[in-house]
């Protein structure tokens, strides 16, 4: 946060709950990473979010933001000097022409049902009202939030504020003790080790491949910096398909060791599954995933997991089911128009 227009640290929220010692403020830097992590971890445990963040994840989120400015878009709630909740909002212009203001927050279970979530929702509306990203004033301006199926409180809050479901996504897992199908690589395609000099080409290929996904907005340069800093990546696990000097597709597998320690499990992730348009419909994605499952098994993992848009136009859900993945969780994406009065 090196901006010259950094606002005052304290934020006054109209209609904030009357909790003694309550203060809303902007993030202060690394000193906040552990308190933010503690709020997230407590909320995740209460709501059945089985993904674990680390301080490195929080640092990447704050220090390499995408489509947001933490000095304006991250909000912390303190009571008596202790962080008890936080929220964030991002702003993007999708290729569909929709201006999307996506927000999300976490409240420590001990401080729920006291109005903090509602206050942060309303603040997200105010922030969205003052932040315009489309050059076309007629572009639809939409608020977006999302909730896991087990987050009943978050879903109820969204519905109470007039949000409606618009899209669903699944988290899927696969038992690695099951046989892994043989999926041959298409002719002319080979798998090569990922080296630092390839990382930019890999990221650019992924960016191009994801242009066809629902809700896509052009990936800014900040997204590449976040890619470089993702703390769980292990390029030795990546499976990158090359056609000559062109990246044709990829699976950027990783293991979150801290998550496995906390949940006493051996899970790896087969994520960032992407195939560029010229190489689709040739079995490349299936071949890459099969080799990714083998790589995770070699690392001693017992299951693989991934996330997928339930209506993915490339047929990803059907492919994952064919490869033995089953749905374990559902996410719901909610949207509503931005109120005229913010």
Secondary structure, 3 states (H helix, E strand, C coil): CCCCCCCCCEECCCCCCCCCCEEEECCCCHHHHHHHHHHHHHHHHHHCCCCCCCHHHHHHHHHCCCCCCHHHHEEEEEECCEEEEEEEEEEEECCCCCEEEEEEEEECHHHCCCCHHHHHHHHHHHHHHHCCCCCCCCCCEEEEEEEECCCHHHHHHHHHCCCEEEEEEEEEEEECCCCCCCCCCCCCCEEECCCHHHHHHHHHHHHHHHHHCCCCCCCCHHHHHHHHHCCCECHHHCEEEEECCEEEEEECCECCHHHHHHHCCCEEECCCCEECHHHCCCCHHHHHHHHHHHHHHHCCCCEEEEEEECCCCCCHHHHHHHCCCEEEEEEEEEEEECCCCC
